[in-house]
Amino acid sequence: MPFPRASKALTRFTVLDLTRVRSGPTCVRQLSDWGANVIKIETPPGVEEPMGGPREGGDFQNLHRNKRSMTLNLKTPQGLAAFKRMIKKADVVVENFRPDVKKRLGIDYKALSKINPRIVYASISGFGQDGPYSNRPGFDQIAQGMGGLMSVTGLPGQGPVRVGIPVADLSAGLLTSLGILVALLEREKSKKGQQVASSLLQAQIFMLDFQAARYLVQGEVAKQAGNNHPTSIPTGVFKTSDGHINIASAGQTIWKRFCKAIDAWVDTLNKAGVPSGPIYSIDQMFADPQVKHLGIAQSVTKKDGSKMRLVGQGVTLSRTPSKLVARPPALGEHTDAVLKEFGFSKHEIAALHAAKAV
């Protein structure tokens, strides 16, 4: 039975996924959710300590839906040879090793592009593929701090505050997936692949957006503003008798609307054309009728037949929509099937098992 695809959009592309933890898997999830043939290549049991949290936990499950898994030990000659053979038929490789690690393994872009010049090779690191910090280990909170985000988050005078989601990891993954798609589009004309690279630090600085531009253009160093908008006032969090709400009365026109509607709150403000909304806990957010209407919480069938809900894509396409069609794979669940698809014979597959390369 063929593996189900989440969308028709990217079915012609095969992606070899060497990533781990979060930034890389976030990138590859974008490709698997749009129908690419994603093969998650993992280390066989007992070779090294697993990374990325418990496999049955919500975090792992949400990151790795719509993918297949095979095991391959790239530190063995047989495993490395098998991987390089697979490269010949692949379109994309995604990895988030430190730059020195992939060169030591012989799986860097220069080496693999000689095997397949059309390969799009995507790399995510903590600080970049070269430069003084290139071999430092990367971690989301370190990037939040070095990227300036923690200096503008929190209440005035509070001291540095991290954001409640791994925004550097997620942004690096999303930007890398965008880079991969651009490279694949360009390849249609040039017939050549290329390396795509992002880093947690680079992505975090990009996500500063107008706060970074305030400094680069006007020389203003942003400070903590708490729940108030740093440049559009009054925009922020306001306490009411039955909870807190956000009000965004930015600009003179909306401010005039706000003044006219000041004796009422969320419903009245929105009817008056003043952006306003409640501040939800996560469970309240998923219970909101608009969130339900968007359908972003989607069900997938687990191995035991029960259902679990995961977070769907944050963008929709009219002809080739994305949906959750396959649960996250068990470790190495598709090893033999994938190898067969790449042209390995039964004898060759048995030899890889005998050599403990898979």
N, C-alpha and C positions, 0 to 999 in steps of 0.2 A: 504494500500500500504506500503510495507516494506521500512524502511529508507535506502537510498542508502549508500553504503560504498565506501570510497575513494580508497581502495586497497583491494586485497585479502589476503595480508600478515598477518594481525593481527585480522582477523574477529572472531577468536575463543575467544578473550579476551574481558571482560566487565570491563570498567573503570568508577569509581565514582569520579567525579571531584568536589572537594570542594574549588578550588583555586580562586584567585581573582587578580586583577591588571595585572602583566606581567610575572614574573618569573614562577609561577605555570601554568598559561594558555599557556606559551611557551612550557613547558614540555608536557602538555596534547595534544597540537596541533600536536606534533610529533606522538603521538599514534593515534589520530583521522585521520590524514593524511595518515596513513598506515593501515587504515581499522578497528581499534578497535571500539567496541560499547561504545562510550563515552557519558556519561550522565552528563551534567553540572548541578549540584545541586545548586540552587540559593535561596536566601531568598525571601519570598513572599513580594509583594509590601507593603510599609508602615512600615515594621518591623525595618529596619535600612537604613541609607543613602547608595545609590549605590556607588560602587567603580569601578574605571577603565575607567572613561571618558564616554562621550555620547555613547549610544548603537548604534546609526546609524553612528557614526564616523568611518573613515577608520581604525583607530587603533583597536577598538573593533572588527570590522568586520573581519579584517585580523587575529586576534588572535583566533576567535571562529568559524571559518568555520568547516564544517564536524562534528559538534557536535549536540546533542539534549539538550534541557533545560527542567528541571522540578523545581518546587519550593518546598521547604521543610524547615520548621522552626525547627531547631534542639534544640531550647530553650524550646519547648513544649514537654511534655511527649509523646504525640502521634507522633510528628514528629521524635523524637529521636528513638522511638520504631520502626517506619517504616524504618528508615535508618539502624538500626541494623538488621532488617529482610532482607533488601536488601544486606547487607554485606555477608550473607550466600551464595549468588549466584554470587558475584562479584569476580574478579581476582585481581583488583588493586584499591587502594584508593590514591588519590593525594591531599595533603593539604599544604597550606602555612600560617597557623595560627602561632602566637607566641606559643612557647612550653607550656606556662602556660594556654593558652586559651583552647587548645584541651583536656588537662587533666581535666580542670574544666567542660567541656562539656561531658566528659566521652567517647571521641572518639579517644583517643590516641592509639598507636599501641598495647600496652599491653592489653587494654580492647577489642579491635576488634579482635586481634589474638585468643582470647579465643572463640569467636564466629565462626571464620573461620581461622584455623591454616594455610591454604594455601594462605591467603591474602598477597599480596605485598603492603606494606604501604609506600608511598613516601612522604617525608617531605622536604620542602624548607623554610629556615628562613634567617634572615639577617646575623646572626653571628654563628649559630650552635644550636644544640638541648640542649646543656648544656655548662657550663663554665661561666665566669664572665659577658659576654655580652649577654647571651642567650635570655634574655627577653627584650632586646632593640628592638625598631622598626627598620626595615631594609629599606634602600632606595638606589637605584643604585648609585647615586653620592657619598654618604657616603662610599660605598664599593669601588668605584673607588679611593677615597682619601686614605682610610685606607689600601687598597690593593696594594698601590704603583704606580698605573697606572698614576695618575695625576702628579707624580713627574718626569716621563719620557716623558710626552706628551707636545708638544709645542716647541717654539723656545728657544735656550739657554738664560737663564736669565729672561725669560718672567714671571716666576711664575707658579704655578699649573694650568693646563688646563684639563678640562674634555673632554672625547671622545664624539663625536657627536651622538653616539647611546648608548642605555642602555646596555652596554656590560656585566656588572655584572649580571643583570637580565637575559639576554639572555643566557649567559654561564651557569648560575645555572640551568636554565630550560633544556638546551640541555644535560648537564651532568646528571641531574636527570633522564631524559628519557632514557639515555644510561644505567644508573644503574637499572632502572626498567626492561629493556630488558634482562640484565644480570641475574637479580633475577628470571625472568620468565624462562629463559633457565636452571638455576640451579634447579629450582623447579621441572622440568621434571625428575630429578634424585632423589632429596631428598624428593619430595612430600610436602615440607614445604615452606611457605612464609618467608619473612623477611622484616625488615625496611630498606629503602633506604633514605639517607639524604644528602643534600648539602646545601650550604648557599651562599649568595652573596659574602661574604668575601672569603670563601674557593675557590669558582669558579674564582673570580678575581685574586687571587694569582696564581692559576693553569694557568690562561691565560697569566701571565707574562712570562711564559716559559723560554726562554734563558736569559732574563733579570734577572730573579730570580736565574737561575743557575750560571750566572756570579758572583753573590754575594756568593752563597752557596759554589761554587767550588773554585773560584779564589779570593774571597774577594773584588770584584769590585762593587762599588755602582754606578749604571747607572745614568746618568743625562740627561737633555733634549738635544735632538739632532735635533729638528725641523724636516725637511723633509729629512734629511740625515740619512742613515742607521748607527746605532751606532757602528757597527763593520766591515761592508763591504763597503769599500770606493774605488772609488766614486759611490755611489748609492743614488739617491735622485731626487729632483724636479729641473728642469732647465727651465729658461725662454727663449722663442724663439720669433721671430718677430710676430707670430700669435697665441700665447698662451703658456701654460706651458705643459711640458711633464715629465714623469717619465723615468729615465734610471737606470737600475740595472746592472752595470758593475763589478760584484763581482767576485773575483778570477782572477788569472793571465791570464788564457786562454781567458776569456771574455774581460778582459782589453785590450789584444792585438787585439782582433776583433774590439773593440771600436775604438782604435787608427787608425786602417786601414779604418774605415768607418766614420771618424769624420766629413767629409764634407757634410754629409747628415743626416736625422733625423729618424722619427719613422719607415717608410717603409724600408728605407735602413738599419737601425740598426737591425731590426728584420730579414731581409734577410741575414744579416751578422752574425746572431746568437747572437746578443746583446739584452737582454730583454729590451723592451721599450714600452711605451703606453701613450696615451693622459690622461689628467685629466679632467674627465667629471663632469658636474652637474648631478643631478639625472635624469632630463628629457633627457639629452643627453645620459646618460647610457642606459636608456630603449629604445632609438632609435638606438642603435648600432646594426649592423647586427648579430654579434655573440650572443648578449644578446637575440635578437629576435629568433635566431636559437635554443638557449637553451630552450626557451618556459617557462621561469620561471614566467612571468606575465601571469596569467590564468584567464579566465572569469568564473563567476558564476552567476546564475539567481537570481535576488532579488524577494522578495515577490510580488512586483507589476509587475513582468515580465520583467523588464529592466535588463540590464547586468552591472556588475561592475567587475573590474579587481583587483585581489589580488596577493600576492607573493606566488608562489608555493614552493615545497620542493627544497632544495639545493643538493639533492642526488637522483640518479636514480637507479631503479632496473629493470632488463630486463624482468622478468616474472611477477612480481607483482608491476607494477608502481603505483605511487600515483598521484591522480588528484583531483581537486576541484569539488565535486559533489553536495554539499549542502551549501546553504547560512547559515550564522550564525543565530541561532534560536531567536525567540522572547522570552521574559521572560516567563518561565513556559509553553511554547508552547506544550510540549510533556508530561506534568505531568501525565495525566490520562493514556495515552498509555504506558508509562514506568511502572507505578504502576501495570497495568494489566499484563505486561510481567513478572513482578516479583511475580505474583500470588495473587495480591490483588483483591478481589471481588468488584463488583459494590457497594455493601453495605459498604464495608470497605473504598473504595475511597470516597464515599459520606460522611462518618463519618469524614475522615481527612479534607475534605473541611468544614464541619460544625464546626470542632474544630479549624479552621483557622491554621491548621498545614501545609497546602499546599496552 
